[in-house]
Structure formats: C-alpha cells, structure tokens
Amino acid sequence: MKIGFIGLGNMASAMIGGMLQKEIVKPKDITGSDASAAMREKAAEVYGILTKESNEEVVAEAEVLILAVKPQFLGDVIDGIRDVIKPETLIISIAAGKTITWLENSFGKEIKLVRCMPNTPALVGEGCTGVCVNAQVSEEEKAFSVKLMESFGKASVVTENLMDAVVAVSGSSPAYVFMFIEAMADAAVDAGMPRAQAYEFAAQAVYGSAKLVLETGKHPGELKDMVCSPAGTTIAGVRVLEEKGFRGTVMDGLAACVEKSKNM
C-alpha cells in the first residue's frame, strides 16, 4: 500500500511514526511533500521515507493520500491536486472544521473521502481520533482507515454531525489539560515544591487518573468520590473549584471550540 502525505508537520510525523512502528507500511511505501524544505529533510532523515517538492508527484504515487495541512491552506492545496487525483485514491483529511461536503465540493468530482480528527498525544502513541467517511468509501476502506489511525492511539468511527464535538473533546482539549497541569504545578511551587518536580507530580496525576477512567470503566464521578474522604483535604479543594464554576467553565470552553469548528 502506497501512502502519500501532503504536509509533514507534527501530526503527520506522529502518524508516520505510528504506522512504521506498527509495521502497517515500510518507509519505502510512504512519500511526503511539504512547503518547507527543512520539514522534508527532517522526515526523510528521521523516518527514511521518500520526499518530494511537488504535491502532484505525491498524489501520482499514492493509493492512500493523507491531507495533513492546516485548514486555512487546504483549499489552495486541493486546487493544485484535484486534476491529478485518481478515482480509486482513498483521501484522508485531518483538517479541523472542513466538512465532507466542503471537501467534496472543493475537489469538484466524486472522490473516496475519509475525514479524521486526531490530536497531539499521537506524538507519543496516545492519540484519540474520530473518523467518518463519505458514501464512496467501502467498509474495507473504512476499516483500513481506522487501522491507520489506531497505529498511534485510539480511533472510533463517528457520524459527521459529531465531528465538531470530537474537535472540542479530544482535538483541542490537550491544550486545556496542559493549562490544568501548569496551574497545578504553579500551586505546588507556591507551596514550596521545586518546579521540575511539580510538573512531574501534576502530569503523572493527570496521566494516572485518565488511565483509571479508561481501565476501570468506572464513572468519573464515582472515582472522584473515592478520593474525597469525609472532612478531608480533597473535598475542601473540590468545594472551591465548584464555587469558582470549574465544571461550567470547562463546558463553556468546549462549547466555544465546537462553535468555532462549525464556522471554519
């Protein structure tokens, strides 16, 4: 299977690394292009893949084409490749906010299209990706697309009307989690802990807590209650967070993300 990447930034690198680690393809089966010569050189050096200056050359060789460019650049990229796309090519877009209808209209012809929304934890093999497809994609092609996304984390098929929620709850949310970790570390530093140690404690607490949710299957509220001893330290902290509107603020932030995704 020949896989082509247009765009060789962080997300493409995470995807390529996962595919190679899981041995879904070999380096010789991946070709990539990027506007930056430095990015092309880095991808070739780190992963041993083939790189091209021309997007059209990548398209010509690809059986699966992954569009890994930012949403604001995607229209121009499609304008440059639509005439060389073969009908049998499976196209995977990871651009936030760009719907299947928008993509189909941009290509202006019938295409096999998969829309995905991965997130940056893919860089360490812990990504979470939503996947939806258009009517031209077969069940076998859909399953293969999910397999590709699972090479760098978890992947789930969703209906397209949920993709804006996927953007909010997994695509953009690592930024909010990093802010939470930073805030917890700041509080630990204020209490006397060295900065590096504070980051380690805060990050490990978030990592372990997330693992508890995933591996036990328990409701997050139940797990929270397990930590909150009567008249203890944890419930005192929970009370302050509730008074400050912690949950409502998080929900409002994700709602703003959903709205932005709908209007991109």
C-alpha positions as CSV (number, residue, x, y, z in Angstrom):
1,M,0.0,0.0,0.0
2,K,1.5,3.3,-1.1
3,I,0.7,6.2,1.3
4,G,1.2,9.8,0.5
5,F,1.3,12.8,2.9
6,I,0.8,16.4,1.9
7,G,2.2,18.2,4.9
8,L,4.9,16.8,7.1
9,G,4.4,18.7,10.3
10,N,3.9,17.4,13.9
11,M,0.7,15.5,13.2
12,A,2.0,13.9,10.0
13,S,5.1,12.9,11.9
14,A,3.1,11.3,14.6
15,M,1.1,9.3,12.1
16,I,4.1,8.2,10.1
17,G,5.9,7.1,13.2
18,G,2.9,5.1,14.4
19,M,2.4,3.4,11.0
20,L,6.0,2.4,10.8
21,Q,6.2,1.2,14.4
22,K,3.1,-1.0,13.9
23,E,4.6,-2.2,10.6
24,I,1.5,-1.3,8.7
25,V,3.8,0.0,5.9
26,K,7.5,0.3,5.3
27,P,9.4,3.6,4.9
28,K,9.7,2.9,1.1
29,D,5.9,2.8,0.9
30,I,5.5,6.4,2.2
31,T,6.0,9.6,0.2
32,G,5.6,13.0,1.5
33,S,5.7,16.7,0.5
34,D,5.8,19.9,2.4
35,A,6.3,23.6,1.5
36,S,9.3,23.6,3.9
37,A,12.5,22.1,2.7
38,A,13.6,21.7,6.3
39,M,10.5,19.6,7.1
40,R,11.1,17.4,4.0
41,E,14.7,16.8,5.1
42,K,13.7,16.1,8.7
43,A,11.0,13.5,7.6
44,A,13.5,11.8,5.3
45,E,16.2,11.6,7.9
46,V,14.1,10.6,10.9
47,Y,11.7,8.1,9.1
48,G,13.6,7.1,6.0
49,I,10.6,8.0,3.8
50,L,10.7,9.4,0.3
51,T,10.0,13.1,-0.1
52,K,9.1,15.3,-3.0
53,E,8.9,19.1,-3.5
54,S,5.7,18.6,-5.7
55,N,2.4,17.7,-4.2
56,E,1.3,16.4,-7.6
57,E,4.2,13.9,-7.6
58,V,3.0,12.5,-4.2
59,V,-0.6,12.3,-5.5
60,A,0.5,10.4,-8.6
61,E,2.1,7.6,-6.5
62,A,-0.4,7.4,-3.6
63,E,-3.1,4.8,-3.1
64,V,-4.0,6.5,0.1
65,L,-3.5,10.3,0.3
66,I,-3.4,12.0,3.7
67,L,-4.0,15.7,3.6
68,A,-2.1,16.9,6.7
69,V,-2.2,20.6,6.2
70,K,-3.9,23.3,8.3
71,P,-7.5,24.2,7.4
72,Q,-6.6,27.7,6.1
73,F,-4.2,26.2,3.5
74,L,-6.3,23.2,2.4
75,G,-8.3,25.0,-0.3
76,D,-5.1,26.0,-2.1
77,V,-3.6,22.5,-1.8
78,I,-6.8,20.9,-3.3
79,D,-6.7,23.5,-6.1
80,G,-3.3,22.2,-7.0
81,I,-4.0,18.5,-7.0
82,R,-7.7,18.0,-7.9
83,D,-6.9,17.4,-11.6
84,V,-4.4,14.6,-10.8
85,I,-6.4,12.7,-8.2
86,K,-7.3,9.2,-9.4
87,P,-10.8,7.9,-8.8
88,E,-9.5,4.9,-6.8
89,T,-7.4,7.0,-4.4
90,L,-8.6,7.0,-0.8
91,I,-8.3,10.6,0.5
92,I,-7.9,11.2,4.2
93,S,-8.3,14.7,5.6
94,I,-7.3,15.7,9.1
95,A,-8.2,19.4,8.8
96,A,-10.4,20.7,11.6
97,G,-13.8,22.2,10.6
98,K,-13.7,21.1,6.9
99,T,-16.7,19.0,6.3
100,I,-17.2,16.2,3.9
101,T,-19.4,18.3,1.8
102,W,-16.9,21.2,1.7
103,L,-14.1,18.7,0.7
104,E,-16.2,17.1,-2.0
105,N,-17.2,20.5,-3.4
106,S,-13.6,21.6,-3.3
107,F,-12.5,18.6,-5.4
108,G,-15.5,19.1,-7.7
109,K,-15.8,15.4,-8.5
110,E,-16.6,12.1,-7.0
111,I,-13.9,11.0,-4.5
112,K,-13.4,8.4,-1.8
113,L,-13.1,10.6,1.3
114,V,-12.3,9.9,5.0
115,R,-12.5,12.8,7.5
116,C,-10.4,12.4,10.6
117,M,-9.7,14.4,13.7
118,P,-6.6,13.2,15.6
119,N,-4.9,15.0,18.5
120,T,-1.3,15.8,19.5
121,P,-0.9,13.0,22.0
122,A,-0.5,10.9,18.9
123,L,3.1,12.2,19.1
124,V,3.6,9.7,22.0
125,G,1.3,7.0,20.6
126,E,-1.6,8.0,22.8
127,G,-3.8,9.8,20.2
128,C,-7.6,9.8,20.1
129,T,-9.1,10.1,16.6
130,G,-12.7,10.5,15.3
131,V,-13.3,9.0,11.9
132,C,-16.2,9.5,9.4
133,V,-16.5,8.7,5.7
134,N,-18.5,9.6,2.6
135,A,-20.7,7.2,0.6
136,Q,-17.9,6.3,-1.8
137,V,-15.8,4.6,0.9
138,S,-16.2,0.8,1.2
139,E,-16.4,-1.0,4.5
140,E,-13.0,-2.4,3.9
141,E,-11.5,1.0,3.2
142,K,-13.2,2.4,6.3
143,A,-11.7,-0.4,8.4
144,F,-8.3,0.2,6.9
145,S,-8.5,4.0,7.7
146,V,-9.4,3.2,11.3
147,K,-6.4,0.8,11.5
148,L,-4.1,3.6,10.3
149,M,-5.4,5.9,13.0
150,E,-5.1,3.2,15.6
151,S,-1.4,2.9,14.9
152,F,-0.8,6.0,17.1
153,G,-3.6,5.7,19.7
154,K,-7.3,5.0,19.8
155,A,-9.8,5.6,17.0
156,S,-13.5,5.5,16.7
157,V,-16.0,5.9,13.8
158,V,-18.5,8.7,14.5
159,T,-21.3,10.3,12.4
160,E,-20.1,13.5,10.9
161,N,-22.5,15.6,13.0
162,L,-20.4,14.7,16.0
163,M,-17.1,15.8,14.5
164,D,-17.3,19.3,16.0
165,A,-17.7,17.7,19.4
166,V,-14.7,15.5,18.6
167,V,-12.6,18.6,17.8
168,A,-13.6,20.0,21.2
169,V,-13.3,17.0,23.5
170,S,-10.1,15.5,22.0
171,G,-8.7,17.5,19.2
172,S,-8.3,20.8,21.1
173,S,-8.6,19.6,24.7
174,P,-4.9,18.7,25.2
175,A,-4.3,22.4,25.4
176,Y,-6.7,22.7,28.3
177,V,-5.2,19.7,30.0
178,F,-1.7,21.3,29.7
179,M,-3.1,24.5,31.2
180,F,-4.5,22.4,34.1
181,I,-1.2,20.7,34.6
182,E,0.6,24.0,34.6
183,A,-1.8,25.5,37.1
184,M,-1.5,22.6,39.5
185,A,2.3,22.8,39.2
186,D,2.2,26.5,39.9
187,A,0.2,25.8,43.1
188,A,2.7,23.2,44.1
189,V,5.6,25.6,43.5
190,D,3.7,28.2,45.6
191,A,3.6,25.5,48.4
192,G,7.4,25.1,48.1
193,M,7.9,22.3,45.6
194,P,10.7,22.7,43.0
195,R,9.3,23.5,39.6
196,A,10.5,20.4,37.7
197,Q,9.2,18.1,40.4
198,A,5.9,19.9,40.4
199,Y,5.4,19.3,36.7
200,E,6.2,15.7,37.2
201,F,3.8,15.2,40.0
202,A,1.0,17.1,38.3
203,A,1.4,15.4,34.9
204,Q,1.6,11.9,36.5
205,A,-1.5,12.6,38.5
206,V,-3.4,13.5,35.3
207,Y,-2.0,10.5,33.4
208,G,-2.8,8.1,36.2
209,S,-6.3,9.5,36.7
210,A,-7.1,9.2,33.0
211,K,-5.8,5.6,33.0
212,L,-8.1,4.8,35.9
213,V,-11.1,6.1,33.9
214,L,-10.2,4.1,30.8
215,E,-9.1,0.8,32.5
216,T,-11.7,0.5,35.3
217,G,-14.7,1.7,33.3
218,K,-16.0,3.5,36.4
219,H,-17.9,6.8,36.1
220,P,-15.6,9.8,36.7
221,G,-17.9,10.9,39.5
222,E,-17.5,7.6,41.3
223,L,-13.7,7.8,41.0
224,K,-13.9,11.4,42.3
225,D,-15.9,10.2,45.3
226,M,-13.3,7.6,46.1
227,V,-10.7,10.3,46.6
228,C,-13.0,12.6,48.6
229,S,-12.8,11.4,52.3
230,P,-15.3,13.0,54.7
231,A,-13.9,16.3,56.0
232,G,-10.7,15.7,54.1
233,T,-8.3,17.8,52.0
234,T,-9.7,16.7,48.6
235,I,-13.3,17.7,49.3
236,A,-12.1,21.1,50.5
237,G,-10.4,21.6,47.2
238,V,-13.5,20.3,45.3
239,R,-15.7,22.8,47.1
240,V,-13.5,25.8,46.0
241,L,-13.4,24.5,42.4
242,E,-17.2,24.2,42.4
243,E,-17.6,27.7,43.9
244,K,-15.4,29.1,41.1
245,G,-17.5,27.4,38.4
246,F,-14.9,24.9,37.4
247,R,-17.1,22.4,35.5
248,G,-19.3,25.1,33.9
249,T,-16.2,27.0,32.7
250,V,-14.8,23.8,31.1
251,M,-18.1,23.2,29.4
252,D,-18.3,26.8,28.2
253,G,-14.7,26.5,26.8
254,L,-15.6,23.3,24.8
255,A,-18.8,24.9,23.6
256,A,-16.8,27.8,22.2
257,C,-14.5,25.3,20.5
258,V,-17.5,23.5,18.9
259,E,-18.9,26.8,17.6
260,K,-15.5,27.8,16.1
261,S,-15.2,24.4,14.4
262,K,-18.7,24.8,12.9
263,N,-17.8,28.1,11.4
264,M,-14.3,27.4,10.0
